[in-house]
Amino acid sequence: MRKGDILWIMALAVWVVILAVPISREAFLNYTTAHPYIGGFVKFAILASMGDLLGARISRGYYLKPSGFFLRGFVWGIFGMMVVIVFAVFMGGTSMAQASGLLPSQGSKLAQAFMGSAIMNLSFGPMLMAVHRMTDTYIDMIYEKVEHIGLSDVVERIDWHSVVEFSWAKACIFFWIPAHTLVFILPGEVRVLASAFLSIALGLLLAIAKRKNQPA
């Protein structure tokens, strides 16, 4: 096992211990409940960045710290803050739509979880993945010292076939809808933990999507 693998596993183990030990888990839950946006920022900044590193490990065969690693982590943190409110909006909106007869199966937690997840991942999900690809590409261009970086330059550089065919048509539908359905079924306090670890998968999938058509 390589040094990078050991360090990554150790970092993951720290999170597992924090969430497994009752005292630290309670402190974590209490803090993220009292400060949801800060909690969302920290979880995504750390765990989704770990997903980025794991994506590099799988696609390239070795860990590669990307240029602008901490800037990318900051962007992940912003996305984490967005996810905090988005979870509440889509689950609450689904419940209201069921109550008003716009969606079926009122009172069914499974139906609410599935429909909330489906609506979220068919609307917000693709937008998040597209924006992430754009911010990631912009950071790449900064560290490549590209003289002029406009919105059109960023858009033209992105492999949109990969975004649509992998991130939208495959990841959103076949992974994220069932994954978030399971998350939304869980009690609120457990949902926080599950969503935190799913951010590793989010970083991993986006990293693979970005690199799948690039030379090793």
C-alpha positions, 0 to 999 in steps of 0.5 A: 500500500502506497503512502498516499493510500495510507494517508487517505485512509487515515483521514477517512478513519478520523471522520469515522471515529468522530462520528462513531464515538458518542461524545464527539458525534453528539458534539458534531451533530449539535454544532452542525444543527446550530450552525448548518451553513458552517457545517455544510461548508466544512463537510464538503470542503474536506470530504468532497476534496477527499473525493477529488483525490480518490478520483485521481487515484482511481483514474491515474493510479496514484494520488495527485494533489491538483493545482489550486487544491485549497481554492477548489476546497473553498468552492466545495465548501460553498456548494456544501452551503448550497446543499444545506438549503437545497435539501430543506427546500426540495424535501419541504416542497415535496411534502407541500406538493403531496399535501396539496394533491400535486404529488401522490402518496401523501404520508408515505416517507418513502414516496416523499424521499424518492420524489424529493430526490428525483426532482432535486437530482433532475433539476439542481443536480445537473446545475451543480455538476455543470457549475462545478465543472466550470469553476474547476476549469476556471481554476485550471486556467488560472494556474496554467497562467492563461492570459485572458479567461472569459466565460466563453473561454471556460465554456469552450474548454469543457468536455460537455459530452462527458458532462451530459453523458456521464454526470447527467444521464448516468450519475444523476439518474442511476446513482444520485436519485437512489442514493438521496432517496436512502438519505432522505428516509433516514432521521434528520440527525443521521441524514446529516452524517450520510450526506457528509459521506456522500460528498466523498462520492460526489467529489469522486464522480465529478473527478472521474467525469472530468478525467475520463477523456483525458490522457493519463 
